[in-house]
Amino acid sequence: MSGFRRGQNLAHPSKKSVLALALTAILGLIIGLQIWLLTATLNTALGGDHSIVVPSLIGSIVLFLIALMIFRLLPKPYTWRSVPDLRIEQQKIHTYPGGSEVKKRIISGPGEKS
Protein backbone atom coordinates (compact mmCIF):
# COMPACT_ATOMS: atom_id res chain seq x y z
CA MET A 1 0.00 0.00 0.00
CA SER A 2 2.92 2.36 0.55
CA GLY A 3 3.81 2.38 -3.16
CA PHE A 4 0.23 3.31 -4.00
CA ARG A 5 0.19 6.10 -1.42
CA ARG A 6 3.57 7.40 -2.65
CA GLY A 7 2.25 7.44 -6.21
CA GLN A 8 -0.75 9.44 -5.08
CA ASN A 9 1.49 11.98 -3.36
CA LEU A 10 3.55 12.44 -6.51
CA ALA A 11 0.52 12.68 -8.82
CA HIS A 12 -0.68 15.92 -10.35
CA PRO A 13 -3.46 17.61 -8.30
CA SER A 14 -5.98 17.28 -11.15
CA LYS A 15 -5.43 13.52 -11.22
CA LYS A 16 -5.97 13.40 -7.47
CA SER A 17 -9.25 15.27 -7.81
CA VAL A 18 -10.48 12.88 -10.51
CA LEU A 19 -9.60 9.92 -8.28
CA ALA A 20 -11.31 11.52 -5.29
CA LEU A 21 -14.43 12.28 -7.35
CA ALA A 22 -14.67 8.70 -8.66
CA LEU A 23 -14.20 7.18 -5.20
CA THR A 24 -16.74 9.60 -3.72
CA ALA A 25 -19.26 8.61 -6.40
CA ILE A 26 -18.73 4.92 -5.59
CA LEU A 27 -19.16 5.66 -1.88
CA GLY A 28 -22.39 7.52 -2.67
CA LEU A 29 -23.70 4.46 -4.52
CA ILE A 30 -22.81 2.20 -1.60
CA ILE A 31 -24.61 4.49 0.86
CA GLY A 32 -27.62 4.56 -1.45
CA LEU A 33 -27.63 0.75 -1.55
CA GLN A 34 -27.48 0.60 2.24
CA ILE A 35 -30.43 2.99 2.59
CA TRP A 36 -32.42 0.99 0.04
CA LEU A 37 -31.54 -2.23 1.89
CA LEU A 38 -32.68 -0.71 5.19
CA THR A 39 -35.97 0.48 3.67
CA ALA A 40 -36.71 -2.88 2.02
CA THR A 41 -35.85 -4.76 5.21
CA LEU A 42 -38.11 -2.56 7.35
CA ASN A 43 -40.98 -2.92 4.88
CA THR A 44 -40.78 -6.72 4.84
CA ALA A 45 -40.19 -6.98 8.60
CA LEU A 46 -43.17 -4.76 9.38
CA GLY A 47 -45.22 -6.81 6.92
CA GLY A 48 -44.61 -9.89 9.05
CA ASP A 49 -41.81 -11.65 7.16
CA HIS A 50 -38.79 -11.79 9.50
CA SER A 51 -36.68 -14.18 7.41
CA ILE A 52 -35.04 -11.34 5.49
CA VAL A 53 -33.56 -9.54 8.52
CA VAL A 54 -30.37 -11.60 8.98
CA PRO A 55 -29.38 -11.72 5.26
CA SER A 56 -29.90 -7.97 4.94
CA LEU A 57 -27.79 -7.40 8.06
CA ILE A 58 -24.98 -9.46 6.53
CA GLY A 59 -25.30 -7.55 3.24
CA SER A 60 -25.18 -4.23 5.04
CA ILE A 61 -22.06 -5.26 6.97
CA VAL A 62 -20.37 -6.33 3.70
CA LEU A 63 -21.23 -2.97 2.09
CA PHE A 64 -19.89 -1.16 5.15
CA LEU A 65 -16.57 -3.05 4.97
CA ILE A 66 -16.26 -2.27 1.25
CA ALA A 67 -16.86 1.42 2.01
CA LEU A 68 -14.11 1.34 4.66
CA MET A 69 -11.66 -0.13 2.16
CA ILE A 70 -12.56 2.58 -0.36
CA PHE A 71 -12.04 5.29 2.28
CA ARG A 72 -8.44 4.10 2.63
CA LEU A 73 -7.89 4.75 -1.09
CA LEU A 74 -8.95 8.40 -0.92
CA PRO A 75 -6.01 10.79 -1.37
CA LYS A 76 -4.88 12.94 1.52
CA PRO A 77 -6.42 16.40 1.43
CA TYR A 78 -4.13 19.16 0.20
CA THR A 79 -3.74 22.09 2.54
CA TRP A 80 -1.39 25.03 2.42
CA ARG A 81 0.62 23.46 5.26
CA SER A 82 1.04 20.06 3.65
CA VAL A 83 4.34 19.31 1.98
CA PRO A 84 4.21 16.98 -1.02
CA ASP A 85 6.47 13.95 -1.04
CA LEU A 86 9.07 14.95 -3.62
CA ARG A 87 11.66 12.30 -2.85
CA ILE A 88 13.10 10.81 -5.98
CA GLU A 89 14.79 7.45 -6.07
CA GLN A 90 17.87 7.50 -8.23
CA GLN A 91 20.52 4.99 -9.06
CA LYS A 92 23.99 6.38 -9.50
CA ILE A 93 26.80 4.34 -10.97
CA HIS A 94 30.20 5.14 -9.52
CA THR A 95 33.18 4.07 -11.56
CA TYR A 96 36.41 3.56 -9.69
CA PRO A 97 39.90 3.82 -11.21
CA GLY A 98 40.19 0.02 -11.38
CA GLY A 99 37.19 -0.13 -13.71
CA SER A 100 34.73 -1.66 -11.25
CA GLU A 101 31.27 -0.15 -11.08
CA VAL A 102 29.15 0.12 -7.97
CA LYS A 103 25.44 0.96 -8.10
CA LYS A 104 24.23 3.11 -5.26
CA ARG A 105 20.58 3.76 -4.48
CA ILE A 106 20.04 7.32 -3.35
CA ILE A 107 16.82 8.78 -2.04
CA SER A 108 16.97 12.53 -2.03
CA GLY A 109 14.45 15.14 -1.05
CA PRO A 110 13.92 18.61 -2.53
CA GLY A 111 16.43 20.35 -0.25
CA GLU A 112 19.02 17.60 0.00
CA LYS A 113 22.15 17.23 -2.09
CA SER A 114 22.75 13.82 -3.60
Secondary structure, DSSP 8 states (H G I E B T S, - for coil): -HHHHHHHHHS-HHHHHHHHHHHHHHHHHHHHHHHHHHHHHHHHHHTT--TTHHHHHHHHHHHHHHHHHHHHHS-----TT------EEEEEEEE-TTS-EEEEEEEE-TT---
